[in-house]
């Protein structure tokens, strides 16, 4: 059973924003305070594209096919996951935290997990695969307590 002990950090993030929280109370009644925030400006793919997708001639007479354009919005999400993994490493290496709980939606936790350094992996004491960035902190505390008590 995982707990959010005193001084345990909690990362609540999605693919565009992250909250680093710290439990300043005990495991029975966690009280999370914001340590820092990270946010990335990630406009829609349409807004980030320079022009319409390119076209290429086909084998047939006067036929052309559209080429897939880079999905800049999705690429930015991947880069943010990499940025989070790097931030976690920097903060762990500085000794900012000894334990951390990762609260990320499934698609993001997979991206972040793929890039976590071993030093960070050793400090992860729990994972909650839910989107919690839109919840108030009091609700996050309750969800974390419920989720981690079940593990």
N, C-alpha and C positions, 0 to 999 in steps of 0.2 A: 504494500500500500504506500503510495507516494504522498508526501505532505508538502505544504508550502511553509517550511520552517522560517523562523525569524531571519531576516536578511537574504532570503532566497529571492532571486530576481525572476521576473515573469516578462517574457516577450510576447506581446499581443500585436499581431501584424496581419496584413493582407498583402496584395501584390503592389500596393502603392503607398502605404503608410504603416508606421510601426510605433508602438509605445513600449518603452522600457520601464517596467514597474518594479517596485521593491516592497516586500512584505515587512512592515515595521512592527507587526504584532506577532502572535504565536500561530501555530498550525491550526489550532481549534477555531480561532476567529481571525482569519487573515484580514489585514488592513493594508491595501496596496496604495503606494504613493508613486507619482510620476517622477522618474529619474530623468528621462529625456524623450524627445519625439523625433522621428524622422519622417519626412514626407517627400514624395517625388511628384513633380508635375508631369502627368502622363495624359495628354489630350488624345482624343479618338484617333484611330488610324487614318481616317479621312483627313483630319486636320494636320497630321504629320506628313502626309504624302505630298511630294512636290508636284506631280502630274499624274495623269491617268496611266494605267499599266501599259507597258510597251506591247507592240504587235510584231509578229514574225510571219513571213510568207510560208504557206503550206505547199505541199507538192502539187495540189490541184491548181487549175487556172484561176487567177485572181482571187485566191482564198488567203485569208490571214487569220491567225489565231492570237488571242490575247495571252500575254505572259503573266504569271503570278507576280504581284508586287510584294515587296517585303512588308511584313506585318509589323510596323514600327511600334504599335501599341503593345503587342505581345512581347516583342524584343525588349522593350523597356521594363516589362514585368519580370522577365528573366534576369535582367541586369540588376533590378532592385533586390531580388532574391540573393544574387551574388554579393551585392553590397551589404545586405544583412548578415550573411555568413562572415564577411570580412570584419564588420563591426563587432560581431560576437567574439571573433578571435582577438581583435585588438583589445577589447574590454577584458577578456579573460586573461590575456597575456599581461596586462597592467595590474591584474589582481583586483579588478573592480567587483567581481562576484565569485563565489565558490560554488553556488548551485543556481540552476536556472530551469524554468519550466517554459517550454515552447508552446504557444497557443496560435496556431496557424491553420488556415483551411487546407484540406488535403492536397490540392495542386501546388500550393506554395510550400508546405512543409516538405514535400518531396524534392522540390528544387533546392531549398535551403539545406536539407539533410545531405544531399549529394555533394555539397561544397563545404560542409562543416569540417573544421580542423579537429584532429584527435584531442587536442587540449580542450576544445569546447565540448566535444562528444562526452568526455569524462565528467563534465559538470552538469549535463542534462539529467535532471532527476524526474522529469515527467513531460508528457506531451498531451495536448488536447487538440484534436483535429477538428476545430470549429472556427467559423468566422465570428470573432468577438469584437472587432474594431468599432462596430456601431453601437455597442452596449456601453452604458455608463459603468464606471469603475465598481460601484457597489454590486451591480449585477454580475460583473466579471468575477468578483470575489466569490459570490455564491456559486456560480457555474463551476469555477475551478475547484472549490471545496467538494462539490457534489461529484464532479468527474474524477478527481484524484482519489477520493475515498473508495470509489468503485474499482480502482486498479490494484 
